[in-house]
Amino acid sequence: MADNVAGEHEKEDSFVESVKDKISETFHKDDSSSSSSSSDSDNEDKKSSSVSDVKDKIYRLFGREKPVHKLLGGGKPADIFLWKDKKVSAGVLGFATLIWVLFELVEYHLLTLVCHTLILALAVLFLWSNAASFINKSPPKFPEVNLPEDIVLGVASALRVEINKAFEVLRCIASGKDLKKFLGVVAGLWVLSIIGSCWNFLTLFYICFVLLHTLPYLYDKYEDKVDAFGEKAEAEIKKQYAVFCVKVLSKIPVGALKHKFA
């Protein structure tokens, strides 16, 4: 009997030890899995941070830091220029094309178009209002249209800020402090004068409008390739400008002229 009892105790002890071993193994697995998951999360954080660092070091055209959508002002206008809503973008571009065809190809005049449009709209509404009583239908309801004061003041304030910035840039250029900016503005105005001699203002405005509907969309789609090409082009321009400074600008006696007219 004593031997049987001792054997049963030994079996119970061995069973308890096996259960303890299994519990400890499960805890070790959980610890290893949690540590591996934490290490994986750390690795993912490191990868994301490294990716963000690499993205920050990528060259962007004109030194931009914001996405194209925000550079265009965000909101509905940016959605139209980037073709986020294709129906609205196509409608706006089609309306601009219709206006250009009427004014440029058909040789319609702005004042004539406005008067004819108002005559047609007023005639339709007048006839509809008078015919509604004969056909037992309610006359059309015309909404009250009022320009909000805050919108008008906001637009005027924004225009004032931009005009003041333009005057400040012109004053800085005219003072002769920045030769590089002066040459850039003169070159830009010269190019605009050549373009203006080729097309009239309406055609030029329409071309700019079409470019606003195409270039931002294409750049947003292929920005990596364009930025790489822009980086090479900028490096080449800086190289040529340095050569131009050494051979031409450095020989202009700007200091002597300043002392002379001071």
Steps between C-alpha positions, in 0.01 A plus 500: 500500500778743591670436166177569310444827689859610433457419132182705480673795669785480252251498208323804644831683545607421146160615364524830694853556373393435139214748538741759643739444210220551247386822672855635508544411132183690409617805697838486328328481161284801585806696613691408187201585279448835676868580475502401134188710438659795680818453301294477181319822592835665575632381165189635327542835677863511396406414141227766492736759649770408250250521215385842621862614525565380146187679378615819669834479321340452157530803275170675434442743214532868601580387856139414579421336833123459470301269270378635168141509627592739783719712275196561280309632799317181592125465493284499189732695263786257566266205442398651166858561383613151609194328348381351828144535368530434127148618413544839665850548356383406151200734534716796605751438221218455247338828607832684466547345155150613398573857612829499306331366186224763520737792552797392291369286214143629462625852591219560748541799732472487877240774538288352217516154656400629845206702359373212283527256790307733731232564234450126449491423873259784582271412209479134607430590863246769407306265274518221757366728776204617285423159354492334843150640574359359172634148551409493872858471623686698758723777364877464538652606828800727473752478785638811661866536411718710731878511513620420855701781648765275654579332166535834320722638779709181502560516124588870521739436791672215314540717189641783711763269652608363162516848343711627789737204457533578129577865576761393756669270248503776237647746750771251597589439134500869410734582790776298332573272798440164330648466152390137464136584569519799267627287211236235569214752496630668183532163326150400609347826377686466171363147450148623584533781247593248230208274595264798507602598148409152373152474660241740630399516865200266474695226323785538748257480790340188351841337449588568865164358607560181300850470644354528852279203417783288358841581653406461872321172423794361304749619761297345783497171307868494399654722770796269576618497138443874458683579825798289392516683168455835676791424733731437204373811321548719807857373548579577135344848525702579813813383323436719197407795721828466690688508170298806393580674829870436459521604134247789489352621829828510689639742239218754546626783729192508724692627805654791309159603369354490851774727632461731204126553541504490879 
